[in-house]
Amino acid sequence: MKRQAFKMKLLPGMKEEYKKRHDGIWPELKRLLAEAGVRDYSIFLDEETNTLFAVQKQEGASGSQDLGSTEIVKRWWAFMADVMQTNPDSSPVSIPLIEVFHMD
């Protein structure tokens, strides 16, 4: 199983709204992620910098970052666009992180 990590940027003052929206994640989005092989997906917030740090395990070749062509993900991006930094297509600005250490 492969691990993937990336960072995104939350807009100032949007911590509670971001958490609220993820607490109510759409069942169809959750199902899509599971069907794509995404497992053990967590997002953490550095409150000093408003940096979101995401990490997930992937079965197979694709993860959450590869689902942008689906209608569900496009709707989710539009729903989240007012609380975080986004690209022109409403996708979150997402920067992949390189693993430099791992311990089981």
C-alpha positions, 0 to 999 in steps of 0.5 A: 500500500502506497502513502501519499501526502500533500498540503493545501491552504485554508483561508483565514478564519475558516477552520470551523467551517472547514471542519463542519463541512468535512464532518458532513462529508457526502456519502457518495464522495466517501464511497468514491474515495473508498472505491478508488482505494483511498484508505486511512485518509486524514487532514491536519491543520497547522493553525499558525500558518493555516496550512492543511496537511493531508495524508492517505494510504492508497491501494492501486495506482490512484488516490484522491488527487486523481479523481478530479474528473468526476462530477462528485469531486467537481461539486465538492471542490465548488462547495469548498472553494470559499474556504480555501485557496483554489485553482481557476477550476475550483480545485484546491491548490495542492502541493505534493510532499516528498516522504523523507522518513517512515517508521512502522 
